[in-house]
Structure formats: structure tokens, C-alpha cells
Amino acid sequence: MEYISLKQASEQWNISERRIRRLIQENRVEGAIKIGNAWNIPIDTSKPMDKRYKIEEDQFIIDLSYNFFDELDKKKSILDQKRPLPKETLKSLEKNFKLEWTYNSNAIEGNTLTLKETKVVLEGITIGGKTMREHLEAINHNEAIEFMEELIKNHAELTEIDIKNIHAIVLKGINRENAGKYRMENVIISGATHIPPESVIVPEQMEKLIYRYDEWKEKYHPIIVAALLHAEFVKIHPFIDGNGRTARLLMNFEAMKNGYPPIIIKTEQRHSYYEALDKGAMTGDYTDFVKIVTKQAEEMMNLYLKLIK
């Protein structure tokens, strides 16, 4: 059988290569096979029907009068020139960011483990006076980071299945009934003005989110895409529990796969972080949230550069 490349199929069908990969993942390109790292498509395969929702133009407001990314990307360029990073330095950085990320992401949600206690738990030691849930939240979050890193390593395109798998790890042993499953109930977000959509339309909203995310990648800077993926995910609030942790993991999937260090929202930023998210959900103005995300990305970039001089 004669095959054509992804590039040839893209030209023939007038669909982007990224979109064809997505259609392949959805088993909608008949006969597609992967040889090495390249997809090959039978030459006589018909153009697949694209059943995407017709998405209205996103009405986001992001004030870019302040150049968010100039300094960040200059530093990223310096970091890229130093790759591959020294093995032991990289190992030290990864160990540090996993600990800081796990501690802060859980603390934002009310986990009372301190940074040092989180470190001890991740080393396999139980802390007296702390609940089993708090222990599991630390262990699970660290495991979810590793799962996400594997997706990045394999150059995976983010899917709803990946999101559900990340969430299932976050709630493993904590909420078996709802781990990895979209909510079947209506919810409100404590302290927020925005009310998430009714549960019956969550699957539709999540499917639309993935399509919109693919479009954002064509239009926006990776840090904006990372911020929007986080913000629009929590706006839907697709799960009963664990939405915040999952959102921050998804944000870093996008940042890290584009070569940026992880973005760690600190527990002391909790108030401004939630305010910026709620403002974006209610008005579409994500300027404040993008500023927070960019600032934290630059803070971690500075740490990387400091250690590899």
C-alpha cells in the first residue's frame, strides 16, 4: 500500500498538520500508521469529516501595552543556549520545583503540610497529626507531575483523556467515586462571583476547550496559552474536587513543553490569584492573571539561570 506523509496530507486536505494529528488520535483518519516518529496515511484515504463545534471568536481582553514576555524570552534564549543542562544541576532543579510546586499547589487548597513536612512525606515518612488525605495529596500531586512530564517527553497532544488521567491521579485514594470523572452535579466556587456551567453541559464545554486550546496555540504566546488553559478550565470547573491542582498541572504542561520552567503560584499569592481568575471568568479580562503567571515564570527562570552560570 502506498502512503503519504502528514505534510502531504495537510496540503491535500487543506487541514493543518496539528489538526490531522488530533483527528488521528480520535481514530478518524482511516488506516493511519506510525512508523518511527512519523505518521503515514494511505494515499487513498478520504479527507475525514471534521465534526468540530463552530467556535465563536474568543472575546478575551489581555492588555499587552506592557511587554510581558520580552525579558522572559531573553532569559529563555540564554537558557536554551546552555542546554543540555548539567545532569546534577538539572536533577537538583527538578527535585526543588517538584517539592515547591506540590507544597504550594496543595497549600492553596487548604492542605496544612509545611514545605519541610511535604518533603518528608515525599520521602515516604508519615507525619503525626496530619490527615491521610493531606499525605495522599502530596504523594498524588508529585505522581501527577511525573505523569505530565512523561506526556511532554512523548510529545503528546493534550486530550480530554489526559486531563481525566491527571485528575484521577490527583484524587487517587481520596475520592475514588469522582476521580477522573466529570461532575454530575451543579456546583459553586467558594468566594467567587462566577458560577460554573450546569453539569449537563460540562462534557460539551470540555470538548470545546480542547478545540479552543488548539486554536490558541496558533495565535498566542505560550505563556498566554498556558494561562488561558488554566483559567478557562477552572471556569468550567469540570470535576467535583481537585480542579485547582489539575488546572495548575495543565498550565505547566503547556509552559514546560515549550521549554519554560514550571510556573509555581505561591500560597501567599492565593488572594490575588483567585481574584484575577474570578475577574477573568466574569469579564473576559485576563490581564491580571497573565501578569501573575508571567511573573512566576520569570522568577523560576531566574533560579535556573542562577544555578547554571
C-alpha positions in Angstrom: 0.0 0.0 0.0 1.2 3.5 -0.8 1.3 6.1 1.9 1.6 9.9 2.1 3.2 11.9 4.9 1.4 14.2 7.3 2.7 17.2 5.4 1.4 15.8 2.1 -2.0 15.1 3.7 -2.1 18.6 5.1 -1.5 20.1 1.7 -4.0 17.7 0.0 -6.8 18.2 2.5 -6.1 21.8 3.4 -6.0 21.0 7.2 -3.1 21.9 9.5 -0.8 19.1 10.5 -1.7 19.6 14.1 -5.4 19.2 13.3 -4.6 15.9 11.4 -2.7 14.6 14.4 -5.7 15.4 16.6 -8.0 13.6 14.2 -5.7 10.6 14.2 -5.8 10.5 18.0 -9.6 10.4 17.7 -9.4 7.4 15.3 -10.9 9.4 12.5 -8.2 9.0 9.9 -8.6 5.6 8.4 -5.5 3.4 8.1 -3.1 5.9 9.6 0.0 4.2 11.0 3.1 5.4 12.9 6.5 4.5 11.6 9.2 5.7 13.9 8.1 9.2 14.9 6.2 9.9 11.7 2.6 9.3 10.8 1.8 7.8 7.4 -1.6 7.8 5.8 -2.8 5.6 3.0 -2.9 7.6 -0.2 -6.5 6.7 -1.0 -7.8 7.6 2.5 -10.6 10.2 2.2 -10.4 13.5 4.0 -12.0 12.9 7.4 -15.2 14.8 8.3 -14.3 17.5 10.9 -17.0 17.4 13.5 -15.7 20.3 15.5 -18.1 22.7 17.0 -18.2 26.1 15.3 -16.4 28.1 18.0 -17.3 31.7 18.3 -14.3 34.1 18.4 -12.9 34.3 21.9 -13.6 37.6 23.5 -10.5 37.8 25.7 -9.0 41.1 26.9 -5.3 40.9 27.6 -3.6 44.3 27.7 -0.2 43.9 26.1 0.8 47.5 26.3 3.3 46.3 28.9 5.6 43.9 27.1 5.0 40.8 29.3 7.4 38.5 27.6 10.4 40.4 26.3 12.5 39.9 29.4 11.3 36.4 30.0 12.1 35.3 26.4 15.5 36.9 26.5 16.3 34.8 29.6 14.8 31.7 27.9 17.1 32.2 24.9 20.1 32.3 27.3 18.8 29.1 29.0 18.2 27.4 25.6 21.8 28.2 24.6 23.1 26.4 27.7 21.1 23.2 27.0 21.6 20.4 27.7 21.9 21.5 31.3 24.5 19.8 33.6 22.9 16.5 34.8 23.3 17.0 38.5 22.2 20.7 38.3 19.1 19.6 36.4 18.4 16.9 38.9 18.6 19.4 41.8 16.3 21.9 40.0 13.7 19.2 39.2 13.7 17.9 42.8 13.3 21.5 44.1 10.5 22.5 41.7 8.5 19.3 42.4 8.7 20.0 46.1 7.8 23.7 45.8 5.1 23.1 43.3 3.5 20.3 45.3 3.6 22.2 48.6 2.2 25.4 47.2 -0.5 23.9 45.0 -1.8 21.9 47.9 -1.4 24.7 50.4 -3.5 27.0 48.2 -6.3 24.4 48.5 -6.0 24.2 52.3 -3.5 21.4 52.9 -1.7 22.2 56.2 1.6 20.3 55.5 4.5 22.7 55.7 7.2 22.7 53.0 9.5 20.6 55.2 6.7 18.2 56.1 5.8 17.9 52.4 9.5 17.0 51.7 9.4 14.3 54.4 6.1 12.8 53.1 7.5 12.6 49.6 10.4 10.7 51.1 7.9 8.1 52.4 7.6 9.1 56.0 4.3 9.7 57.8 3.8 13.0 59.7 2.0 12.7 63.0 -1.1 14.9 63.5 -1.8 15.2 59.8 -4.7 13.5 58.0 -4.3 10.7 55.5 -5.9 13.0 52.8 -3.1 15.5 53.3 -0.5 12.8 52.9 -2.2 11.5 49.8 -2.5 15.0 48.3 1.3 15.4 48.4 2.1 11.9 47.1 -0.5 12.1 44.4 0.5 15.6 43.2 4.1 14.5 42.8 3.0 11.5 40.8 0.8 13.7 38.6 3.8 15.9 37.8 5.7 12.8 36.7 2.8 11.6 34.6 2.6 15.1 33.0 6.4 15.0 32.4 6.0 11.7 30.6 3.4 13.3 28.3 5.8 16.1 27.4 8.7 13.6 26.9 6.5 11.7 24.4 5.5 14.9 22.6 1.8 14.2 23.3 -1.0 16.5 22.2 -3.2 17.2 25.2 -6.6 15.3 25.1 -9.6 15.0 27.4 -8.4 11.5 28.3 -5.1 13.0 29.5 -6.9 15.6 31.6 -9.1 12.9 33.2 -6.0 10.7 33.9 -4.2 13.7 35.6 -7.2 14.3 37.7 -7.6 10.6 38.6 -4.0 10.7 39.9 -4.7 13.9 41.9 -7.6 12.2 43.7 -6.3 8.7 43.8 -7.3 7.1 47.2 -9.0 10.3 48.2 -12.2 10.3 46.2 -12.5 7.1 44.2 -16.0 7.7 43.1 -15.2 11.0 41.3 -11.5 10.6 40.4 -11.1 11.2 36.6 -14.9 11.7 36.1 -16.7 14.8 35.1 -19.1 16.1 37.7 -22.8 15.1 37.6 -23.9 17.9 39.9 -24.0 21.6 39.8 -21.5 23.5 41.9 -20.5 26.9 43.1 -16.9 28.1 43.7 -16.5 29.3 47.3 -15.7 33.0 47.4 -16.1 33.5 43.7 -18.7 35.6 41.8 -18.6 33.3 38.7 -20.9 30.3 38.7 -19.6 27.3 36.6 -21.9 25.9 33.9 -24.5 23.3 34.7 -23.2 19.7 34.9 -25.1 18.5 31.9 -23.1 20.7 29.5 -19.6 20.0 31.1 -18.7 17.3 28.5 -19.6 19.7 25.7 -17.7 22.5 27.3 -14.6 20.4 27.8 -14.6 19.2 24.2 -14.9 22.9 23.1 -12.0 23.8 25.5 -9.7 21.3 23.7 -10.6 22.8 20.3 -10.1 26.3 21.5 -6.8 25.4 23.1 -5.6 24.1 19.7 -6.6 27.5 18.2 -4.9 29.5 20.9 -1.6 27.7 20.2 -1.8 29.2 16.7 -2.4 32.8 17.9 -0.9 33.5 21.3 2.4 33.4 23.1 2.9 30.0 25.0 2.6 31.7 28.4 -0.8 33.3 27.4 -1.9 29.8 26.2 -0.8 28.3 29.5 -2.7 31.0 31.4 -5.8 30.6 29.3 -5.8 26.8 29.5 -5.7 27.1 33.3 -8.3 29.9 33.6 -10.9 28.6 31.1 -10.5 25.1 32.7 -11.4 26.3 36.2 -14.1 28.5 34.7 -15.8 25.2 33.6 -14.9 23.5 36.9 -15.4 20.1 35.3 -14.8 18.0 38.5 -16.3 17.9 41.9 -12.9 18.3 43.6 -9.3 18.8 42.5 -9.9 21.4 39.8 -7.3 23.9 41.1 -4.5 21.4 41.3 -5.4 19.9 37.9 -5.6 23.4 36.4 -2.1 24.3 37.6 -0.8 21.0 36.2 -2.3 21.8 32.8 -0.9 25.3 32.8 2.6 23.8 33.4 2.1 21.1 30.7 1.8 24.0 28.2 4.7 26.0 29.7 7.1 23.2 30.1 6.5 21.6 26.7 7.5 24.9 25.2 10.8 25.0 27.2 9.8 27.2 30.1 10.5 26.2 33.7 7.4 25.3 35.8 5.2 28.2 36.9 4.6 27.9 40.7 1.8 30.0 42.1 2.8 30.7 45.7 0.4 30.2 48.6 0.9 33.8 49.7 -0.5 34.9 46.3 -3.7 33.0 46.9 -5.9 36.1 47.2 -4.7 37.9 44.2 -4.6 34.7 42.2 -8.2 33.9 42.9 -9.3 37.5 42.3 -7.6 37.5 38.9 -9.3 34.2 37.9 -12.7 35.4 39.0 -12.3 38.7 37.2 -11.3 36.9 34.0 -14.3 34.5 34.3 -16.7 37.3 34.8 -15.4 39.9 32.3 -13.0 38.0 29.9 -10.2 40.3 31.1 -7.2 38.0 31.9 -4.6 40.8 32.0 -4.1 40.5 35.8 -3.9 36.7 35.6 -1.4 36.7 32.7 0.7 39.2 34.7 0.8 36.8 37.7 1.7 33.8 35.6 4.4 35.7 33.7 5.9 37.0 36.9 6.1 33.5 38.4 7.6 32.1 35.1 10.3 34.7 35.2 11.0 34.0 38.9 11.7 30.3 38.2 13.7 31.2 35.1 15.9 33.4 37.2 16.5 30.5 39.6 17.5 28.2 36.6 19.9 30.8 35.2 21.5 31.5 38.7 22.4 27.8 39.1 23.8 27.2 35.6 26.2 30.2 35.4 
